[in-house]
Amino acid sequence: MSTNYANPAPLGLMGFGMTTVLLNIHNAGFFPIDSMILAMGIFYGGISQIIVGTMCFKRGDTFGTTAFTSYGLFWLTLVGLIVMPKMGLGLLKSPETFMGWYLTLWGIFTGFMYIGSRCYPMAKQVIFGSLTILFFLLAARDFTGNHMIGVIAGYEGIFVGASAIYFAMAQILNQEYGRVILPIGEPKFKKEAAKPVQTVAAAA
């Protein structure tokens, strides 16, 4: 049976990137949040990334599985936090300071993922590095109530989304043309081959 699977990462990156750009156009103050952003968060940013995470699992890609599945579920939880209090379920809207902790935890998670991304091309490192900054900026906005921090986060978030779109298109075009059309940079560290794990019985 053939195991020549397609690379699912560009699909996940596009779902993440386009949804991130749209949400942060809102954060930067250009448009109010609306059904278009929420729909993108559910379907392209959310469900598509979960599908991609499952595809990465099939390919044995632990980093991709963790990243795409987690951020897909992030988008779904974010939409849920916005929509559920308005659905007549008796649920209270989370206070902004509590949302600050939600965003802080995502920032910590992304910071660790950035460390892992340093074994991958520079374009991937830029995404995770800038996304870490975005989460902490958004957390600072919610902790302080400072509108200007939110606007700065919006512009920074547009960059995050654009960098994900760039990396997705680079992978597609470079593969299709068989040469570098859009450079993605060399990884900072080289991945070492994983050593087989011995069981207790085998070791004995």
C-alpha positions in Angstrom: 0.0 0.0 0.0 1.4 3.4 -1.0 2.4 5.7 1.9 3.1 8.7 -0.3 0.8 11.1 1.5 0.3 14.7 0.5 1.6 17.4 2.8 -1.4 18.7 4.7 0.4 21.6 6.4 -0.4 24.3 3.7 -4.1 23.7 4.2 -3.8 24.1 8.0 -1.6 27.1 7.6 -4.1 28.8 5.3 -7.0 28.1 7.6 -5.0 29.5 10.5 -3.5 32.4 8.5 -6.6 33.7 6.8 -8.7 33.5 10.0 -6.0 35.2 12.0 -5.8 38.1 9.6 -9.5 38.6 9.6 -9.8 38.6 13.4 -7.0 41.0 13.8 -8.4 43.4 11.3 -11.1 43.6 13.9 -8.6 43.8 16.8 -6.9 46.7 15.0 -10.2 48.6 15.0 -11.2 48.5 11.4 -14.4 46.4 11.7 -16.6 45.0 14.4 -16.6 41.3 15.0 -19.3 39.7 12.9 -20.7 36.4 11.6 -18.0 36.2 8.8 -15.2 36.1 11.4 -17.1 33.6 13.5 -17.8 31.4 10.6 -14.2 31.4 9.5 -13.2 30.5 13.1 -15.5 27.5 13.1 -14.9 26.1 9.7 -11.6 27.2 8.1 -9.7 28.1 11.2 -11.2 25.4 13.4 -12.5 22.3 11.7 -10.0 22.4 8.9 -7.0 22.5 11.3 -8.4 19.6 13.3 -8.6 17.6 10.0 -5.0 18.6 9.2 -3.9 17.6 12.7 -5.4 14.1 12.1 -3.6 13.9 8.7 -0.3 14.9 10.4 -0.9 12.1 12.9 -1.2 9.6 10.0 2.2 10.8 8.7 3.8 10.4 12.1 4.3 14.2 12.6 4.0 14.9 16.3 4.6 18.6 16.0 2.1 19.1 13.3 -0.5 17.0 15.1 -0.1 19.0 18.3 0.0 22.4 16.6 -2.8 22.1 14.1 -5.2 20.2 16.4 -4.6 22.6 19.3 -5.0 25.8 17.2 -8.1 24.3 15.5 -9.6 23.7 18.9 -8.5 27.2 20.0 -10.6 28.7 17.3 -13.6 26.6 18.2 -13.3 27.5 21.9 -12.9 31.2 21.1 -16.0 31.2 19.0 -17.8 29.3 21.8 -16.7 31.9 24.3 -18.3 34.6 22.2 -21.4 32.8 21.1 -22.5 30.6 24.0 -23.4 33.4 26.4 -25.7 34.7 23.7 -27.5 31.4 23.0 -29.8 31.5 26.0 -28.0 28.8 27.9 -27.7 30.7 31.1 -23.9 31.0 30.6 -22.2 34.2 31.8 -19.7 36.0 29.5 -16.1 35.4 30.8 -14.7 38.6 32.4 -11.8 40.2 30.5 -9.3 39.5 33.3 -10.2 35.8 33.2 -9.8 35.9 29.4 -6.4 37.3 30.1 -5.5 34.0 31.8 -6.9 32.0 28.9 -4.7 34.0 26.4 -1.7 33.7 28.7 -2.0 29.9 28.8 -2.1 29.9 25.0 0.9 32.2 24.9 2.9 29.8 27.2 1.9 26.8 25.0 2.9 28.7 21.8 6.2 29.7 23.4 7.1 26.0 23.9 6.0 25.3 20.3 8.3 28.1 19.1 11.2 26.3 20.8 10.3 23.2 18.9 9.9 25.2 15.7 13.6 26.1 15.7 14.3 22.7 14.2 12.2 23.7 11.2 12.6 26.4 8.5 12.9 30.1 9.5 9.4 30.8 8.1 7.9 28.4 10.6 9.9 30.0 13.4 8.6 33.4 12.5 5.0 32.2 12.7 5.4 30.7 16.2 7.6 33.5 17.5 5.2 36.2 16.4 2.2 34.2 17.6 3.7 33.9 21.0 4.0 37.7 21.1 0.4 38.1 19.9 -1.1 36.0 22.7 0.8 37.9 25.4 -0.2 41.2 23.8 -3.9 40.2 23.8 -3.5 38.9 27.4 -2.0 42.3 28.4 -4.9 44.1 26.8 -7.5 42.0 28.7 -5.6 42.3 32.1 -5.2 46.1 31.8 -8.1 47.1 29.7 -5.8 49.2 27.6 -7.3 49.7 24.2 -4.1 50.8 22.5 -2.4 47.5 23.4 -5.3 45.8 21.6 -4.8 47.9 18.5 -1.0 47.1 18.5 -1.9 43.4 18.9 -4.2 43.7 15.9 -1.5 44.9 13.6 0.9 42.3 15.0 -1.8 39.6 14.5 -2.2 40.6 10.8 1.5 40.0 10.4 1.2 36.6 12.1 -1.6 35.6 9.8 0.3 36.9 6.7 3.4 34.9 7.7 1.3 31.7 7.9 -0.2 32.4 4.5 3.3 33.0 3.1 4.7 29.7 4.5 1.7 27.8 3.1 2.1 29.3 -0.4 5.9 28.8 -0.3 5.4 25.1 0.4 2.9 24.7 -2.4 4.8 26.7 -5.0 8.2 25.3 -4.2 6.9 21.7 -4.5 4.9 22.3 -7.7 7.9 24.0 -9.5 10.5 21.7 -8.0 12.7 24.7 -7.0 12.7 27.7 -4.6 10.0 30.2 -5.6 9.5 31.6 -2.2 12.4 31.2 0.3 11.6 29.8 3.7 15.1 29.9 5.3 17.2 27.2 7.0 16.4 25.8 10.4 18.4 27.0 13.3 19.0 23.5 14.6 19.2 20.2 12.8 16.8 17.4 13.9 18.6 14.3 15.1 17.3 10.9 14.2 15.1 9.5 16.9 16.6 6.6 18.8 14.4 3.4 19.1 12.9 3.1 22.6 13.6 -0.3 24.2 11.0 -1.9 26.3 11.9 -3.4 29.7 11.6 -6.9 28.3 13.8 -6.1 25.3 16.4 -4.4 27.5 16.6 -7.5 29.7 
